[in-house]
Amino acid sequence: MQKNYSRYTLRISNNLHEKINYTADYNGRSKNKEIEMAVKRYILDFERLHGEIETKNDSDF
């Protein structure tokens, strides 16, 4: 069964977009999954410093 995902439009510079394309290709992922992995790493780092963020949807990401 597929998870429910929120949609979000992201506006970024052309330069950053090209770099995301590069890293996604390098890692064998789609751009979407590459951005998702980067956000997950950011959140984990944030929570290490500031504590866990509680959400209504209490599932791992």
Secondary structure, 3 states (H helix, E strand, C coil): CCCCCCCCCCCCCHHHHHHHHHHHHHHCCCHHHHHHHHHHHHHHHHHHHHCCCCCCCCCCC
